[in-house]
């Protein structure tokens, strides 16, 4: 049994048709599409669930005791609901507002989508506040703009590495996968809760990145551009705020939206950068490339 410190009495759930279980399935499979309207940088909206359940923010589902414990112990981030199988070790939280649900392994697997790595714990969080995270002061700001990144595993890895390299914020264009999808959350582990991620439409790039955030330049991660520099030769890599633009996994920046909407906004304030490779290797994954570039931009 789990020994809980909450003042809320643990409830027992044993049926898949329980409204709370149904709501968890919607959080995992449906609500993630609301990310764009909830977390636009300048005009956020409040999310409302379909079952009349009140949330502080767009909810997300996480599974695994290690991730749940780490979020609480390292970063003081605690869930709204905790689901646990009856034969598990103790988890304690400081908050008295957490609702505990005792259930069974089959229901935990049902909530989490039958993930093989599930260990009998999952939790719902509704306290993601990128606007508060954005207030953290940094000596130099490096931003990431994901241009139509479509693979949730890649986006989750970029989020995870961005936190590790102390990136100021991540912005997502239209047609980017939502960071609240289950695969993206799983790939990012709990680090989506630690770094601000916003939706930024292509047409607003200049207004937000240059005019509002005062970035000195944009760095396009693309070896095919005419204005390209090996990342290690970037002379002013430690001077002024910059925004690193990461392209789509399959098409990079070859579509009309980039050429007609985004590129004209960059004017002369951009530079193409690339990672020199040996043995004629001409490409690596988007998340690996982003990690190397982030390291180079933040190491000094």
N, C-alpha and C positions, 0 to 999 in steps of 0.2 A: 504493500500500500504506500501511497505517497503521503508524506506528512506535510501538510500545508499550513502556512502561517497566515493565510488570508482570513478576514472576518466573514467573507461570503462562504456559505455552506457549499461544499462540493456537491454537484448534481450527477446523477447516474444516467447515462444514455446508452440504450441498447438497440435502437432501431435506426435504419437508414432513412426512414420517412420523418424523423424528428426535424422540426423546422430549423434548429440550429445546425444540424448536419447538412440540410439542404442549402442553408446559407453559406456554409463553408465550401460546398461544391461550387457555388456561384462565385465566391471570392477567388477560388483557384482557376476557374475556367472562363468566367464571363466579365467580371468587374475590371480586369486589367485594361480593357479597351478605353476606360474612362480616364486614363492617365493624362491624355493630351488636354482635356478641358479642366482637369483638377489642378494641374501644375504648370500652366503657362506662366512664364516668368513675370509678366506685368499684370495679368488679369486672371488670377486663380479663382476656381469655383468650388463650392462645398459639395461633397459627394453625399448622396442619399441612397441607402440600400433599398432593395425591393420589398423586403419583408417588414418594413417599419422599424428596423433596428438602427439606432443612432450610432454613428461613427464620428470620431474626431477628425479623421482623414481617410483617404482611400485605403481600404484594408488590404492586407497581404497575408498569405499563409506561408509558414515556414515549418519544416519538419526536422527532427533530430535533436536529441538532448544536448549534444555538444554545442550546436549553434545557439540554442535557446539559452543555455547557461552562459555562454560567452557574451551574448548580447547584454545580459543582465549584469554579470560580474565585471566585465571590462568597460562597458559603455553605458551602464545604467539604463538600458532600454528594456522595458518589461511589456509583456503581452496584455491584450484585452481578455483573451480566453486561452486556457491551457487544457489540452486534451491528453490524457495519459491512460495507458493500459494498466490494469490492476496489479500487475506483478513487476513494478518498476521501482527504481531507487528514488530517493527523496530529492525534490526540487523546491527551493524556498525563494520567495520574492519579498521585497520590502513593502510593496504596495498592498493596501487592503482592498483594492478595487478589482482585483483579478478574479474572474470566474473560472473555477476549476470544473472540468467534466471528466468523470471516470467512465471509461468505456472499455472496449476490447480490441485486440489486434486487428480483427477483420474490419472494424469501423475506422480505426486509425488508417489502415491501408486504403479504405474507401475514400476517406477525406483527402488523403495525400496522392491519390491516383495510383495506388498499388506500386509505390516506389520500393524497389528491392532493398535499398539501404535504410528504410525506415526502422527505427528502433523502439517504437512504442510511444513516441511523443510527437505532438505537433502543436502549433500555437498560431493564433490570429493576432496580428498587430494592426493598430489603427492610429499610431502616433508618429507617422513619418511626416516631418515638417522641414522640407528643403529650404524654406525661407528663413527659418531660424538657423539652420546649419550654414547658410550663406553668409550670415553675419560674422562668422569667425574671421579674425584678422590674420592676414598673411603678409610676409615681407614682399613677396612677388607672386602675382597671380598667373597661373597657367590654367586655361580653360580647354575643354575638349568639346568639339562639335561633331557629333556622329551624323554623317550624311547617308541616310537610307540604309543604315546597318540593319540587316534583316534576320540574322541568326541570333536567337535569344542566348545561346551559349557564348557567342562572341561578345554580345553586349554585357552579359553578366561578368565575364572575365575583365572587360574594360572597366566596369564599375569597381570591381575588386582591386585591380591594379591602380586605378585612379586614387582610391583611398590610400593605398600603400605608398604612392608617390606624392601624396598631399596636394592633389589637384584641387583647385578652388571650386569648380563646378563642372557638370556635364550638361550639355544641351543636345536635344534630339530633334532632328528635322521631321517633316512629314514622311510617312512611309517607313519610319524606324519602328522596329518591334518595341512593344511596351516593356519597360523594365520590371513591370509587375506580373509578367507571365511566369508560370511556375518554373520553367526551364531557366529563365533569366535569373530569378531569385535564387534558385538552387546553385547556379554557376557563380553568382556573386557571393554566396554564403549569406551572412547577415549584413554585409557591408553596404547594401543599398540603404540601410538605415543610418549610415554614418556620413554620406556624401550627398550634397544637393544635386538632383537631376531634374531638369526642366524641359518642357516642350518649347521649341523655338522655331516657328515657321520660317521658311527660306526668305520670304519677303521682308522679314523683320531683322535679319542678321545684322545689317549695318547699324540700324537704330539701337539695338541692344549691345552688340559686341564693341562697336567703335564709339558710338555717340554716348551711350549710357555707362558702359564699363570701362571706356577709355583704353581699349587695347591698342598697343602700338602697331601690331601687324598680325596677319593670319598666316599660318604655316600649313600648306596643303601636302598631305602625305601621299605624293604621287610622283613616280619617276618619269612619267610621260609628259609632264608639263615642260614648256620651253624654259621656264625660269626655275631651275632645280639646283639644289645644293646638297652634297652629302651631309648628313646630320651632324657629323663631327666637325664640319667646316663652317658651321653656322656662326658667324662672327659675333653677332649680338644676342646670342642665346640666353644671356643672363641680364639683359637690359630691357626693362619695361615689361608690361603685361602682354601675353600672347595667347592666341587661340589656335590650337592644333585641330585641323579638320581631317577626320577619318572617313574614307569613302566606303561605298558598298562593296561587299565581299566579291561579287562577280563582275560588276561593271565599273567599279571605281567612280570616276567622275565623267563618264563618257556620255551621259544622257543630256537631253535638251534643258532640263530644269537647272542643272548646274551651269550650263553655258549661258542661258538666257536670264536666270533669276539671281543666282548666287554670285557668279563670277563678276558681273558688272558692279556689284556692291563693294567688292574688294578693292577696286580701283588699283592704285599702285602700292597698296599696303599689304601685299602678300608675297610669299615666296614658296616655291615648291621644294620639298625636302624628300630625301630617300635614304634607305639603308643600303650601303654597298655590300654585296654578297659575293662570296667566293664559289669556285667550282660550278660556275654558270647557273647557279640557282636563281631563278628570276622572280620568285614570289614566296611569301610566307603568309600565314593566316593574319587576318585583320587584328585580332586580339594580341598576337605575338608582336606584330609590327608596332601597334600602339604602345605596348609595354616598353619596347626598346626606345621608342621616341620619347616617351614620358621620362624614362631614366636619364636620357641625354639632356632633356630640357630642365630637369630639376636637380641635377647632380652638383652644380656649382653653388 
